[in-house]
Amino acid sequence: MRTLLAASTLAVVAIACSSGPAETGSSSEPANPTASAAASRPKVQAACDVLTPAEVASFLKVPEVRKDDLNSGKNQFTGVDLCYWYVKEGSPEGIAVTFRRAASDDEGGRMLAFSSAKGDAVEHDVKRSQEAQPVAVGDEGVYSPYPVPPGGSIVVRVGSAVVTMTGTASKDTLVAMAKLAAERM
């Protein structure tokens, strides 16, 4: 009896696997899944690719910025990519950019990635999280000022990609930076 059940199960699986999708003429599935997967991937692949050094310097209204090569890069434990741009060594003036992708491109995965980024941006401070201001950038975005000015954090999600920008820039500057970043995500 077990042999008959196992053989029947294998036959059903083999038929299902070999028959392919039914031809209905109006499939909601993409004709080329590889092409649609590539199109759904974020354009930017690393935090330091979100904005160029010249763009960051322009937004901060300084002649140049430098990348902190020691602390920039992908965190192997969290999977979050980090990029630190500073105006001059020893100065708090600058911008930190983080880039993360949702583990799965579904509502739950996107929600988890955005929530994690927002938590990091507000330093897991419940009051700052509750007072974060929605911004009209990307699919979802919030801004949170630093408790002691100047500066703050902005978190923007486009599809399954999430970028956080934190630093000494004004809200308007962070929003402008985030809008440019969202076009590249």
ZAMARGU-4260 file (C-alpha; in steps of 0.2 Angstrom, whole numbers, plus 5000, padded with zeros to 4 digits):
<rodrens>
0) 5000/5000/5000 | 5014/5012/5004 | 5023/5008/4988 | 5007/5012/4978 | 5004/5028/4988
5) 5023/5034/4985 | 5022/5029/4967 | 5005/5039/4965 | 5013/5054/4973 | 5028/5054/4962
10) 5018/5052/4947 | 5007/5067/4951 | 5023/5077/4955 | 5031/5072/4939 | 5016/5077/4929
15) 5014/5094/4938 | 5032/5098/4935 | 5033/5093/4917 | 5017/5101/4911 | 5022/5119/4913
20) 5009/5133/4915 | 4992/5132/4906 | 4990/5142/4891 | 4976/5154/4895 | 4981/5169/4884
25) 4980/5181/4899 | 4994/5176/4911 | 4998/5187/4925 | 5015/5179/4926 | 5029/5188/4917
30) 5035/5180/4901 | 5053/5181/4907 | 5055/5179/4926 | 5074/5183/4925 | 5071/5199/4917
35) 5057/5204/4929 | 5068/5199/4944 | 5082/5210/4937 | 5070/5224/4935 | 5064/5223/4953
40) 5081/5223/4960 | 5087/5240/4967 | 5098/5249/4955 | 5110/5255/4969 | 5119/5240/4976
45) 5130/5249/4990 | 5128/5263/5002 | 5143/5273/4994 | 5134/5272/4977 | 5119/5281/4983
50) 5126/5298/4981 | 5143/5304/4974 | 5156/5313/4985 | 5153/5329/4974 | 5134/5327/4977
55) 5136/5326/4996 | 5148/5340/4996 | 5136/5351/4986 | 5121/5347/4997 | 5132/5351/5013
60) 5138/5367/5004 | 5157/5362/5007 | 5171/5361/4994 | 5173/5342/4997 | 5169/5327/5008
65) 5180/5312/5011 | 5174/5294/5013 | 5179/5285/5030 | 5186/5270/5021 | 5189/5261/5038
70) 5171/5261/5044 | 5162/5261/5027 | 5157/5244/5020 | 5145/5230/5022 | 5142/5223/5040
75) 5144/5205/5038 | 5133/5201/5053 | 5118/5212/5049 | 5120/5213/5030 | 5118/5232/5031
80) 5130/5242/5020 | 5137/5258/5027 | 5145/5273/5020 | 5152/5288/5030 | 5156/5305/5022
85) 5164/5318/5033 | 5169/5336/5029 | 5185/5336/5039 | 5193/5324/5051 | 5188/5326/5069
90) 5173/5336/5064 | 5155/5329/5068 | 5149/5337/5051 | 5145/5325/5038 | 5133/5311/5033
95) 5131/5293/5036 | 5122/5283/5023 | 5115/5265/5026 | 5108/5254/5013 | 5099/5238/5016
100) 5088/5226/5006 | 5072/5217/5012 | 5076/5198/5014 | 5061/5195/5004 | 5052/5206/4992
105) 5034/5205/5000 | 5025/5216/5012 | 5032/5208/5027 | 5050/5209/5021 | 5048/5227/5016
110) 5040/5231/5032 | 5054/5223/5042 | 5068/5232/5032 | 5060/5249/5034 | 5056/5246/5053
115) 5074/5240/5056 | 5081/5256/5047 | 5069/5267/5056 | 5074/5260/5073 | 5092/5262/5069
120) 5089/5280/5063 | 5080/5285/5079 | 5092/5276/5090 | 5078/5264/5096 | 5071/5279/5106
125) 5052/5276/5107 | 5048/5295/5109 | 5059/5300/5093 | 5050/5285/5084 | 5033/5291/5088
130) 5037/5309/5084 | 5045/5305/5067 | 5038/5315/5053 | 5031/5307/5037 | 5040/5313/5021
135) 5034/5311/5003 | 5049/5302/4996 | 5049/5285/4989 | 5036/5272/4994 | 5038/5276/5012
140) 5048/5289/5021 | 5051/5297/5038 | 5062/5311/5045 | 5067/5312/5063 | 5077/5327/5070
145) 5091/5325/5082 | 5086/5328/5100 | 5099/5342/5100 | 5101/5351/5084 | 5108/5352/5071
150) 5104/5337/5060 | 5093/5322/5060 | 5089/5306/5050 | 5078/5302/5035 | 5073/5284/5031
155) 5066/5280/5013 | 5060/5264/5006 | 5058/5261/4987 | 5052/5243/4984 | 5063/5232/4994
160) 5078/5244/4996 | 5079/5255/5011 | 5091/5270/5013 | 5095/5280/5029 | 5104/5296/5029
165) 5109/5303/5046 | 5120/5318/5049 | 5121/5337/5052 | 5112/5343/5037 | 5095/5351/5039
170) 5078/5343/5036 | 5076/5351/5019 | 5094/5345/5014 | 5091/5327/5020 | 5074/5327/5010
175) 5083/5333/4994 | 5097/5320/4996 | 5084/5307/4999 | 5074/5312/4983 | 5089/5310/4973
180) 5093/5293/4981 | 5076/5287/4978 | 5078/5289/4960 | 5093/5277/4960 | 5085/5264/4971
</rodrens>
